[in-house]
């Protein structure tokens, strides 16, 4: 049981690091609103990964935090909402750019 949870923490940490590195690499080539979206997306993945790691460590009993999982879920939901809003903005920007070309 403990080994499974350690594996989950390890995998989620690696996924978080890969997401950050890829996101930073992609966001260098991208400008404007899309860059904002990329940064928000990276933040969402990072916070989700950190939240999952904290929850797992709490379950293990290695880390005893007083605040419940709900706070982590609220933070993740907030960043997810920001990401959705920024995706919508990016799509609008792209359609505006296409309209200007014609």
C-alpha positions, 0 to 999 in steps of 0.5 A: 500500500505504501509503495503504491502511494510512493509510486503515485507521488513519484509519477505525479511529480515527474508528470508535473516537471515534464508539463512545466518544462514543455510548457515553458519551452512552448510558451517561448515560441508563442506570444500574446494571449496564447502565452497567458493561456499556456502559463495558466495551463502549466500552473493548473497542472502544477497545482494539481500535481502538488495537491495530489502529492500533498493528499497522498502524503497526508494519506500516508501520514508522513505529512499531517496538514490541518487543511482538508482536500476541499481547499486543494480542490477549490484552488484546482477548480479556480485555475481550471476556470481561468484556463477555460476562460483563457482558451475562450479568449484565445479562440476569439483572438484567432477568429478576429485575426482571421477576420482582419486578414480577409 
